[in-house]
Amino acid sequence: MKVNIQNYEDKRRLKAAISQELLKKAWGRPVIVLCIGTDRSTGDAFGPLVGSFSKEAGVNYFKIYGTLDEPVHAVNLEEILNKIYSLYPNPFIIAVDASLGSLNSIGQIVFKTEPLKPGAALNKKLPPVGNLSLTGVVNIGGFMEFMVLQNTRLSLVMSMARFLADVIIELNHQFSHANLTQFLPGCGR
């Protein structure tokens, strides 16, 4: 599914699609939002910005990895994954990363119910990550990807990151409330 960050209805559709997958596959499991990227490249800062915005908003139902201060990138990805798997039994991972695509896709967020392949645009050999993937198409791909990521508009990346962080924040409220109500008298699922 592709969503446009300018469309409120698309935000609702994305939230509903993620929520449905979490209810089907992640209930009772620790949910990790793994935001991949680096603050050293404008386009590649999408993931760390999503992580930072989510953490700053107090997201606590989901465990957030990858922020501007503590990015998860090609150099430390495997180490962070090992840490996650040692800390959390059977984690459900939502992987977030920037991507490059066609001109018509720029500014869209792509949701897939499969792992993402981090570093694919730059031909990096990294392990597939996540049970779900959310990629932000920040610029056009196909030629000199490293330079394209470096020269991506920060305004677009910030808008996309805020859009996705808002979805994560809303899901955090939804699932935090659902998790609490199962323990309260008269409430339940």
Summary of the structure (lengths in Angstrom):
residues: 189
radius of gyration: 16.1
end to end distance: 28.0
largest distance: 58.9
contacts: 617
relative contact order: 0.20
helix: 44%
strand: 21%
